[in-house]
Amino acid sequence: MPLLLSPWLLLLLAVPVLLAGEAVVRGWPVLARFNVPVPVVGGLLCSGLVLVLKLSGVVALTFGTKVSAGAWTWLVTPEFEWVARPMKNLNLPLLVAFFTCVGLGAPVQVLRTGGRALAVLLLAATVLAVVQNAVGVALAMALGAPPLLGVVCGALTLVGGHGTALGFAPKFEQAGLASAATVGASAATFGLVAGGLLAGPLAEWLLRRRGEKLSGPLAVPAAGSAVVASFLRDVRALGALGRTALLHGLLIAACVKIGAWVSFGLDRVGASLPAYMGALLVGFAVRAVHDAVGGRWLRPDVIARLAAVILPLFLAVTLAALNLAELATVAGPMLVILVVNTLVSLGFAAAVVWPLLGRDHEAGVMAAGLVGFGIGSTATAVAAMDAITRRRGPAPRATALVPPTGGFLIDFTNAPVISAFLNFLR
């Protein structure tokens, strides 16, 4: 009989999961050398253990992932909805807080001067979405599967992720793919795992071919064990900032709350956007006003410290709760399409995006970011970029441009691409 565990237990396990991930990466330095993020390792270790227990017949554990506790959901919910205590994903406050940090941490000057790189990145991601759909449809037809399966295992779930898959599922079901929601969830899970594991190694391969030397604060020595990013060290560093960190945390909370109302307004006007969009836009607006008036009180280093604590917690909670048993349904044509599209995405980033962006350090980090959100999610993209820059030095343009591109800009172009393929294949 399945045993459903409390979502709060999942939250309590987040730090142990991260510490376990750190231990594994320390024990296997090759993971650090190829920039595999610690939270990805820890989260998959936990969900993998749950899968082993289930397959061995010991116990079928499942984590609950939704909560209705008002104290946890208030920040991310408009008051008129909050009074009804709606069920929300446990990881939603962490997700929205992280994207608020993205908005607050994006200096307008970097975004302005990175115009060409931003355009290239967005165009490349859009072209990748078209390529993924085209490859998926062609393979589905060649394998005798419904052509719509190729889109579901293409940009719908790889570039789009779980949210886009669930949002479009009713339309695909109306078009004749009855299992669109189930298939979409499985394909998106596949992409999340693949993106978390492959984005970092791609950047490492590109930068090593270029001959780049390690220069980051956590550079791995030529011999000996790797120096691994430490969650507790990041927490201590944040605590050392004291009142400054507290004030910045309160600002993030305020942006999250205001952003809940902005997201509600966007929904009311028919804009189908991710739940974190409102807070992200509020963060951008606050940072833009701060920079425009010459403000000095908003410290990017403190925002980065807060993000370095929030993002691992989000990924640990998200990946630890993954139902990897879903991947058992990723078989036959579906598995072939997903594997080929993953390889095509890696090749596209290396052969097209890397040269277009200049074949330098920033280009390598941005290529990894594209793979991260192009087959996984923006969160896994940022985690991979963080692992790279800790070892190989900062990449301010990449860390400023990739999150908004994967976080919301791609939604404006990917949705029409998906709709066009869907209408053509009806």
N, C-alpha and C positions, 0 to 999 in steps of 0.2 A: 504494500500500500504506500502511495506517495506521502511524504512528510513535508508539509509546507512550513517553512521557517519564516519568522517575523522579519519584515523589512528592516526593523531597527537592529536586528542582529547583523544584518548585512552592513549597516553603517558602522557598528562596533568593530566589525572585522576589517574595515578598510585599512587601518594602520598596520595590524598584523600582516595583512596581505601585502602591503607595500614593503614591510621589513623582510618578508619572505622573498619578495622579488629582488630586493637588494642582495640578500644572501646568495640567491641563485646566480645573479650577475657577477658577484665577487668570485664565486666558485667556478664560473665559466667566463673568464675574461673575454673570450671571443664575442660574447653578446655585447659587451661594452665597446669592443673595437668596431663592431658593426652597428653601433648606435641604436640597439634595440632598447626602447624605453623601459625603465624599471617597472612602472605601473602596468605596462602591457604584460611583462613577464609574470608579475605577481598575480594579476587578475586572471590570466589564462591558467596559471598554476592552480588557483582555487577552483575555477570552473571545470578544469580538467580532472581534479580530484573528485568533484561531485559526479562527473560523468563516469569515472572509474567505479565509484561506489554503486552507481545505478546499474552499470553493465555487469558488475560482479554479483549482483543480487543481494548485496548487503543492505542497502537502503536507498530508496529513490527520493533524494532530497531536492527540494525546489525552494528557491528564495522568493518571497513576496517582494514585489518591486513598487507597489503603490501604497500611499498613506493618505489619511485625511486629517491628521492632527493639525489643528489650526495654527499652532505655534510654528510649525515647519512650513506650512503652505502660504502663510499670510503675505510674505514678501513677493511671491510670484503670482498672486491672485488679486484681481480687483475686488473691493469690499462687497459689492452686491452679490458676487459669485461666492466669495469666501464664506459668507454667513451660512451657506448651505453645506459647508464642509465637503467640497468635491474631492474625489480621489485624484491625486497627482503622483507622478513618478517620483520616487525617493530622491533620485539624482538631479531633479529639475532645479532646485535652488543652487546647487553646485554648478550646474551647466550654465545657468543664467549669470551667476556671479563671475564665472570665468570669462564669458563673452563681454561682460561689463568691463573687466580688466583689459580685454582686448581693445575696447573702445577708448578707455581712459589712457591706455598706453600707446596709442597711435598718434604720434606728433604730426600735425598738419603739414609741416615742412617736408617731412620724409615722404608722406603720401603725395605731395605736390611734385617733388623732384623725382619721385619714382613712377611718374606717369606712364612712360614707355614700358617699363617692366610690368606695371599693373595691367596695362592693356594687353601685353603679350601673354601674361599669365591667365587673364580672363578669357582671351581668345583661344588660347591653347586648351584650357579646360572645356570650353564649349565645343571645340573641334573634337576633343577626346570623347565627349558625350556622344557626338554624332558617330564617331568611329566605333565606340563600344556598342551602340545600337545596331549599326550596320553589320559588324562582325557577329553579333548575337543572332540577328535575324537570319543571316546567311548560314550560320552553323545549325540553327534550329531547323531550317528548311532542309539542309543536307542530311540531318539526322532523323528526319521524319517527324519532328516535334512541331507544335503550333508556333508560327512565327512570333506571336506575341510573347512567348517565353523568352525569345532572344532580347526583347526590350526589357523585360523584367530582370533578366540576368545581365543587362547592360547598364545604361546610364540611370535607369530608374533606381537601382539599388546600389550601384558602385559609386557613381558620382553623387547620386541622390541620398543614399543612406536609408535608415529605417523610417524616418519621418516622411520622406518623399514617397517611399514604397507604400506606406499606410495611407497617405493622402490620395494616391492615384489608384489604389486597389479597387475601389468600387467601379471606376471607369473601365478597368481591365476586365473585371468580372462581367460587366454589362456587355463588353465586346466579345465575350465568349471564353475567357480564361477563368474558369470557376474557382481555381485554387490560387488566385493572384495574391491574396493576403498572406497565405501560408508560405507559398514559394518566395514571395518578396521578403518575408522575415528571415527565412533560411539563407537566401542569397545575400541579404544585407549583413547577416552575421558572418558569413564567409568573408565578405569584403572587409568588415571591421577587423577581423583577425589578420587577414592578409595585409591590409594597409599598415597595421601596427607592427608587423614583423618585417615588412619588406622596404618601407620608405627609408629607414636609416641605412641599411646595407647598400641601397642604390647610391645614396650620396657618398658613402665611404668609397665605393668602387670608382665613382666619377672623380672624386677629389684625389684619390691615390693615383689614378692614371694621369692626372694633371701634375702630380709630384708635389702636392701641397704638404707642408710640414704641420705637425700638431702645434697649436699655440693657445688653446683654451685653458681655463683655470683647472680643468679636470683632465688635462692631456694624459694619455696612457703612456707610461714609459716604454722604452724599447724592450725591456725585459722586466719580469715581475708582474704582479697582479695589477689590474686596472683600478683606478680610483673611481668609485661609483657614486653617482648622485645620491645624497642621503636626505630622506624626508625629514627626519628628526633634526638634522643640521639646518635645513631650511626653516623649520619651525623655530629653532633657537635663534637663528639670525633675524627672523621676523619679530620674535619676542624682545630682542635686544633693541629694537627700534622704539619700543614702548608707546608713548602717547602718539607719536607720529603714525605708527602702524594702526593704532586704534582709530584715529581720525580718518585715515584713508579707508579703513574698513567700514566706517559709518557712511562715508561718501558712496562706497560701492553699494551698500545696503539701500541707500536713498535712491540711487540710480536704478537698482533692481525693482524697487517698488514703483517708481514713476514709470519705468519701462513696462510693467505689467499693464498699466492703463494705456500706454502707447500701443502695445501689442493688441489690446482689446479694440482700440480705435482702428488699427490696420485691418483686423478681422472684419469689423463692421462695414468697411468700405470695399470688402471683397478681395483684399490682398492675402493670399494663402502663403504665409511666411512662417519660418520657424518660431518657436515660442520665445527664444531669446532675442528676437530681432528688436523689440522695443527697447530693452535695456542696452543693447549694443549701440543703437542710434543715440540714446540719451548719453551714453559714455562718450561717443564721438563728439556730440554737441558740447558737453562740458569741457572736453579737452580743447576743442576748437576755440571756444570763448576764452578759456584760460590762456591759450597761446596768443590769441588776438590782442588781449589787454596786457600782455607782457607779464603774466602771473608767474610766480616762482614757488608757490606753496604746494602745487601738485608735483610730487616727486616720482619720476618714472621708475627709479630703482625700488621704491617702496611698492608701487603697483606690481612690478615684476616679482618681488618677493611674495606678495599675496597670491599672485597667479601661480607661482611655483608651489604653493601649498594647496590651493584649491584644485588645480588641474589633476594632480596625482590622486587626490581623494575621489574626484569625479570618475576618473578612469578605473580606479580600483573597485568602486561600487558598481560601475557599469559592466566591466569585464568579468568580475567575480560572479555576477548574476546571469551571465550568458548561459543559455540552454544549449550547450554544445551538441546535445542529442539531436537538435534540429538539423545539424550538419549531416546526420545519418540519412536524411531525406535528400541531401544534395547528391544525387546519383544520376548516372546515365547522361542524357543530353544536357541536363542542368549543370552537372559538374564539368563537363567538357567546355561548355560556354564560359563558365566562370573562370576556369583555369586559363583558357586561351585569352579571354579579355584581360585578365590580370597580367599575363605576359605581354600582351599588346600595349597595355598601359605603361608598363615598365620600359618597353622599347621606345614608345612615343616620348616619354620623359627624357630618356637618354639621347635619342637620335634627333629629336626636334626641339624640345624645350631647352635643354642644356646649351646647345649651340646658339639658339636665338637670344638667350639671356646673357651670353658672353663667356661661357666656359670658365667662370671664376668662382671664388668661394661663395659669393652670394647666389650665383646661378645654381651651384650644387645644392645649397640649402633649399632654394625655391623649388628645384626639381623634386627633392624629397617631399616638400610640402605638397606639391601637386599630386604625387603618388599617394601621400597620406590621405588627402581628402578626395582624390580621384577614384580610389577603390575602397576607402574606409570612411573616415570622418575628419572634420576639422580638428577635433580634439586630439586624435591620434597623429595628425599632421603636426600640430604644435608640439606634442610630446616628442616626436621624432626630431624635429628641429631643435628642441631644447637639448636633447642628448647629443646632437651634432655640435652645437655651439659651445656646450660645456667642454668639449674636447678640442675643438678646432678653432675656437674664437668666435666672437660675436658676428652676427649678420643682420644689422639693423633694418636694412631694406626688406629682407626676406621675412623677418619676424613682424614687420609692420604691414606687409602687403598680402601675405598668404592667408592670415585669419579672416580679413574681410572678404577676400576673394572666395575662399571655401565656405565661409560662414553665411554669406547672404548674396553676394553678387552673382555667384554661379546659379542661384535659384531663379534669377530673372531670365537666364538664358537656357538653363536645363529644362525648365518646365515647358517652354514652347517646343524644344527639340523632342521631348517625350510625346507631347500632344500631336506633333506632326507625324511621327512614326505611328502612333496609335490610330490616328485618322486614316492614314494611308493603308494600314493593315486590316482595318475593319472589314 
